Amino acid sequence: MIGQIFFNEVRASFNLRKPNSDRPTNIYLVCRINKKQVKLSTGVKVYPDQWNTKKQEAYVSPRLTELDNINNAIVNDEINKLKADFIDFKRYICDNPNEIDNSLFLIKKYIYKDRIMKQQELQKPVQWLRRAISQDKTIKSDGQRNTLAIYLGHLKVFEEFLKATDREDITFADINLALIKDYETYLFNRQIGKGKTTKTSTVGNKVTALISIIKRAEPYGLIDTSAAKLNQYKKPKSREGDDNEIYLSEEEVSRMYALELKGLEEKARDVFVLQCWTGQRFSDMQLLNNGTIKDFDNGKILEIVQKKRAHKVSIPLLPIALEILEKYNYQLPKVRENTMLKYIKEAGQKAGIIGKHIVTEDRGSKITNTTYCRYELIGTHTGRRSFISNMLKRGYDSHILMRITGHTTEMAFKKYAKISSEDAANLMLETEASKIDQANKIKQSNDIVPSSNENIAEAISKGIEAGLKHKNDIAYDLLFNSQESNIESYGIDRDVDISQFDLNKNELDFLNRSMDNFEVGTPSLKVRKMLNKLLELGIVVRLK
């Protein structure tokens, strides 16, 4: 409140809506509050020529018909009651000056209290909200991410709270910040299984979701969320940080992809690996079947329209992604989410993704640190998270990646970016080392420039001949069909007696033609399987 306010001097008058009409017209209560005119319907009507403007009442006279006198008596009774309600309203504001800013809401509450009470008796909040969202055709009500089911779930938990605290008979007038804070406390103490209570972050999300649902009643005059102070609710701050979720490195994804699997387990693994190379949500994976393929000079792009917000995105089909799509003739198998979770965790374990990861959970007053094997934390969101993190490690700009993943805000995108400080530091070192290496290569090439046209032609001829010689060679595929930003170094242990192993012709040719030390980018599945076999036998070792 700023300056002096003499609220007790506020006056109300009763005006006719159409004072010149020859038919019954509505009567309005009119006043000025906070320099704004307030006009409220009284709910009663009168003939204009039977209205006494000076006395602010309807005529009751022997000169009128009996019916007119009855109608006008009803008008006068209602006006007298409203005058008393208006005096009560002013008295409340004078006794509670801190509520002056809520005057516009409070006057409606006092003037319409009888109507509001009758209306709210018929409109129990949970039942009304449940009906309102069920009838809203804009709410997604099918598929794996069923928004309607999520909203109804929030109302169910709120209803449990009302029953547990003997508040089943509340009306919209009883919903305020104090009630919401009680609901928050209830969620903190609510058991969700295995002796655990609700996580702090989940509590905040559930409460804000409920407030969002309650706001649906505001346009219908059932609640004023500002007056109820629901807009002042602040989420409890979680102490978990953002390091609980994992992502898989490209090497870990490759190990999962190289596994010899069959049936549904193989299909689940393939869909997951495709997620890791396309960055799409699990709910959008089936959309790849109906996407539009576009051919460009540098490769193929797949266009789809995502389900969640109907965004059109263009997905570059990197080698492994293209390989998987072609494997299924661009018709990915359908895998249920629960089945998917089971098999990708098992595949992660088989691929040796067993490093330890600490998960910190904040559940109100209790913080726990639990150590898991990394494969236990693999979920359907891990694929999307892995794509984003690995592409950032390759040096791609976040704004470019957001156009592929469909994220509209950096805040939402950053939740999936799990690149660590160490990853960022290594990326800078690799980038700088690559610049130096490139500069040295340019210098070396300048030092050995052929001295004549004849020498130039000979050099080109030898280069073409060397390329044709290795065109169908596995070693050529391994060494040249790579991506420079994801190169790994390997070495061949020539002291190992390879005659003791059952090696096929391709594997022997590879060992004979490769140098002792070689580098690998992102090879085909055929080469990857061969390389993994040689690693397991100890013939080939990973250098970095």
N, C-alpha and C positions, 0 to 999 in steps of 0.2 A: 504494500500500500504506500503510495507516494502522495504527500500533502494531506490537506484536510478533506474529509468526506462526511457530509451530514446525511447519512443514509435514511434517517428517520423522516427526512423531508420529502422523500420520494413518494409521489402520489400516483394512484391508479384511477383511470376513468373507464367508463363502459360506453363504447361507441357502436353504432349500427353499421353493418357492412354496406347496406344500400339504403340510406336514409330517405330517398325519394321514391322508393318502390311502393307499389300498392299490394304487394304480397309479403308474407312473413319473411323477415331477414335475420341473419345471424347477428348475435351480439358478441363483441370482442372486448376483452380486458386489455387496455393499452396503458403502457408506462414507459419511462425512459430509465435505463440502467446502464451505467458505464458509457454514457453518451450514445447509446443505441436504443432505438425504439423496439419495444417488445410488444408483440401483438398475439394474444392467446384467445382461442375460441372458448366461449363459455359453455357451448353445447346446447344452448337454448335460443329460441327465436321469438320475435314479436312483430306485430304490425307496426310500421313506422309511425302511423297516426295515433297509436296507443302507447307511445313511449314518451316519458317525461325526461327530457334531456337535462334540465336543471336539477331535478331530484335524483336523477340516475336510477329510475325505476319505471316499471310498467303501470299503467292506470288500472285500478280496480274500482269500478263505478257501477251504480244501478243503471246507468244509461247504456252499459255494454251488455251483451248477451251473457247468459250463464256460462257458456263454454269459453267465451273470451276471458271472463273473470277467472275461471279455473286455470286456463293457460297462463295468464299473466301472473297469477299467484305463484305458479311453479317458477316462472322467471324470477320473481322477486325473492323467493326462497333461495334459489341458486345464487343470485347476486349477493344476497346478505351473507351466505356461506363463503363465497369467494372473497368478499371484503374481509371477513374474519381470517381467512387463510392468508390473505395478503399481509394483514397486520402481524400474524404469526411469523411469516417469512421475514418481514423487516426486523422484528424482535430478534430472530435467530441471527441475522447478519450483524445487528448491533452488539449482540452478546459474543459473536464470533467473527470479529473484523478480519481475521486471517482468511476467511472464506469469501471475501468480497469478489475475488477473481472468479469464483464459481457461481456468481449470482444468477447468471443466465440459466444455468442448469438447475439451480436450487428453486428458482421461482416456478419452473415447470413442475418440479417435484411437489411443491406445496399446492399449486393451483390444480394440478391434475392427479393429486394423490389418490383420490377415490377411483378414478378411471384406471390409473396405473395399477393399483392394487387388484382391481377386478381383472384387468388384462393379464397381470402377472400370475394371478391364481390359476389362470388357464394355460399360462406359458411357463412351465417348469424349464429352467435353462437347459439341462441336458437333453430332455426330450425335444425341445424346440430346435436346438442346435443339431441334434442327430437328424431330425427331419429336414432341416434346411440344407445340410450338406449332402444328404441322400438325394435330394431333388435337384441339386446343382449339376447340370449336364456338362459343365466345363471341367469338372473334376475327373481325372483319369480313374476309371473303375475296372480296368482289366490288365492283364499281363503280370509280369513278375513284380514290377514296382507299382503296386496298386495304391494310388494316393488316397482314394476313398477309404480303403481298409485301414490305412495308417491314421487318418483323421478319426475314424470310428474307434480305433484303438486308444487314442488319446482321451476321447470322451469316456470310454469304459473305465480307464484308470482313474479319471477325475470322479466318476460316479462311485467307484470303490472308496475313494477318499471321503466323499460326502456321507456314505453309509457308515464308514468306520468312525467318523467324528459326529454322528447324529445330526447331520445337516441335510438330510434328504429333502426337506420341505423348503429349501431356500428359493428365493425368487431372484430375478436379475438385479433387483435393488440391493441384494445382500452380497453381490459380487464386487469386491474391491481389492485393493492391494494387500490388505491384512489377510484376507481369505487366500489370496494367491501365495503369500509367504507361508501360510500354514500348509498349503498344498506342497510347496517346495520342501518343507520339513518332513512331510509325510513321505515324499519320494526318497529323501535321503535315508530314511529308516526302513523303507520297503524292502523286504526280502525277495530276491529274484532267483534263488536257487543256490545250492552248495554253500549256504551260510553267507552269501555275499549280498551287499546292498547296492543300490543304484549308483553308478559312477557320477561324479560331479558334473562332467560335461554333458552327460545324458540328462541329468536333472534339469539343467539350464535349457537344453533343447526341448524337453517335454513341456516345460512351463511356457516358454515363448510360443511354442506351437499351439498350446491351449489358448493363450491370449489372442493369437491370430484367429482362432476359430470363434472365440467369443465376440470379436469385433464384427462378425457377420450379423449380429443382432442390432448393431448401432443404427443402420439406416432405417430400421423399423421402429425406432424410438423406445426400444426395450432397455437400452443401457447407454450411458455416456462414459466411454472408457477414459476420457480425460478427467472427468469429475471423480470417477472411481479410482483414479491415479494408476491405472494399469500401465500407462505409458511410462511410468517411473520405475517399472521393474527392471532390475539389472541382473544379468546372469551371474551365478557364483563363479569365481575364477578358478579354473582347474589348474592343478600343479603338475599335470602329467607332461607338459611339453609336447613336442610333435615328433618324437623319435620312436614311438611304439611300433609304427608300421614299418615293414621292410620292403625293399625292392630287390629284384634279382639282377645281378650283373649279366652282361651279354654272355660271359663264359658259363655262368650257371644256367642260363636259358638254353644254351647250346648243349649242355650236358643232359638236360631234361629231354631235349628234342632228339638226341642220339640214342635214347633208350629204346630197346626192342620191346614194344608193347603190342597187345592184341585187343581186339574188340572195343568195348566201351571205354576202357582205360586209355587206349590209343587215341580214340576220338576226343576224349576230354583233354588229354595232354596237347593234342594238336590245336584245339580251339584256344587253349590257354596260351600256347606259344604264339599263336596268331595275334592274340591280344597284346602280347609283349612287343610285337613288331608293327602293330597298327595303332595302339593307344586308345582303342575304343572300349566303351563300357560293355560288360557282359550282356546287358539287356539289348545292346545294339548289334551283337555279333551276327544274329540271324539276318539282319538287314543287309549284310554283305552279299547275301545270295541274290538280292534284287537290285544291287548297285549297278551303276553305269561305268563300264570300263572305257577309259580313254588312253589312246596310245600317243606317246610323245617320243621325241628323239632319244631321250635319256631313260626311257622306261614307261611303265604303265601307272595310271592313277585310277583309283576307284572312288566314285562319288556316291554318297548315301545321304539320307535325311535322318538325323538322329531322332529317337523317340522323345527324349526328355523335354526338349524345347523346340523341336522341329527345326533344328539347325542343319543346313546343308554343309557337309564337310568333304574335302578332297583328301584322300589318303594315298600317299606314295607307296607303291607296292615294292618294298625292299625284297631282296632275293628270297629269303626264307618265307616271307609272307606270300609271295607269288607261288613258291613251291607248294605250300600247303593248300592254297586255293586251287591250284591246278590238280593237286592230288585228289581233291573231291569234286573236280569239274565245276568249281565255283558254286557248289551246293553243300555248305557246311552241315554236318550232322547236328541234330538237336540234342542237347544235353541239359538235363535239369540242374539247377544251381546246387542243390544238396549233393547230387551225384558228382558234379564237377568238383566241389570242395573236397570230397572224399578222395577222388582219384588224383587230383593235382598235389595234394599233400603226400600221398603215397609215392607219386612220381618224384617229388622233391627229395624224399628220403632215399629212394633208389639211386638218384643222381648224386647223392652225397652232399646235399645241401644241409649239413648238420652243424654248422657253426652256431655258437650260442648268441642269444639276443635277450637283453633284459627289457621287460615290459613293466613300466611304472603305472600303477593305477591309483587314482585319487577317488576315494569313496567317502566323501564328507570329511570326517575327522581322522580317517584312517588312510594311510598311504602304504601300498605294498609294492615290492619289487620282486617279480617272478622271472626266473630264467627259463627260456624255451629254446628248443632246437629250431633253427630258422625254418625248416620245412613245415613245422607245426603252425607257423604264422602265415603261410601262403594262402591267399584267398582270391576271390574273383577280381577284387580291385588291385591285386598285386600286379597283374599284367599291365594295366593302364599306368600304374605307378612306375613300373619298370621301364616302360617305353619312354615316359617323360624324363626320368632320371638318367637313363642311358643316352638319350639324345642330347640332354644338357651336357653330359660328360664329353660327348663328341664335339661340343662347341656350338650347337644350334641355339639360336636366340629364342627366348621364351615366347615372344610374340608370334614367331613363325609356328612354333609347336601348338600354341593355343588355337590357331586356325585349323589345325589338323585334329586336335582332340575335342574341339567344340566348346572349350571354356570361354566364358565371356568376361570374367574378371580375373585379375592377377591373384587376388586373395584366394579364390577357389582353386586356381591353378597351382599355387604354391603348396597347397595341402598335399599334392601328389608329387611334388619335387623333393626327393629325399637325398639329393646330392649332399654329401658331408663336406665339412671344411677341408678335410684331407683330400677328398676327391677334387675340390675346387683348386687346391694348391697344386696337386699333381697335374691337373689339366693345364694350368698356367706354365708349369715346368715343361710339359710335353710340347706345348705350343711354341714356346721359345726355342726348345731344342730342335723342333721341326724347322723353324725359320733358319737357324744356324746351319742345319744339315742341307737345306735347300740352297742356301747361299754357297756352301762348299761345292755342291753338285754343279751349280752354274759356273763356278770358277774352274772346276775340273774340265767341264765340257768346253770352256773357252780355251783351255790350255791344249786341247787335242783336236782342234778344228782341222779337218783335212786341208791340205795345201793346194789342191787343184780340183777341177771339176771331175776329173777321172777318179780321184780318191773319194770324192763325195759320192759318186755313183756306186763305187765299190762298197762303201760303208752302208749305203741304203740297201744294196743288194744283199749283203751279209745279214743285215737286220731282218729283212723280209724272209730270207731263207731260214734264219733261226726261229722266227715266229711260226712259219709253216711246219717246221720240224716238230714243234711241241704242241701243235694245235689241239690234238686229241690226247695229249699226255696228261695223266692225273697230276703229276708234279706241276705241270704248267697251270692246270686248273687251280691248284692249291696256292701257287705263288702269285699268279697274275690276276686271278678272279677275286681279288681282295679289296677291302676298303681301308684306305690308309689310316683312317682315324681310329681303327680298332685292330691294330696289328699285334700279334703275339709272337714271341721268339721260341724256337724249339732247337734241340740238338739231337744228333744220332750217336748212340754209344756203339762205336765200331768194335769194341772189345767183346760185345755180347755174341755168343755163338747162335746165329739165327737158324742153323740147320735143325736145332732141337724143337723148333716151332712149326706149326702147320700154317705156312703163309701161302697165299694164292699169288698168281702171276702179277696182278696189279700192285700188290704190296711189295713184292720183290723188286719190280721195276722202279717203284717209288724210292726204295732204299738205295738202289744202285745209281739212280740218276740225280738224287738230291745231294746237296753239299752237306758237310757235317753240321753246319748251323744254317737254319732257314727261318723265314718269317711267314706268318699266316694271317690273312684277314678274316673274312666271313666265308668259309668254303661251302660247297654243296653238301647235302646230306651224305652222299656216297663217300666223299673225301673225309668228312667228319667222323663217320663210323670207322673208317680205316685208321685214321689218326688216333682215335680213342683206343682201338685195339692195340696199336703199337705202343701207346703210353702204358696200358695195363701190363703188357709183356716186359716193359722196361727197356725196350729197344730205342724208343724215343723218349726224351725228357723235356719238360717245359722249363725254359730258361727265365721267363718273366711273365 
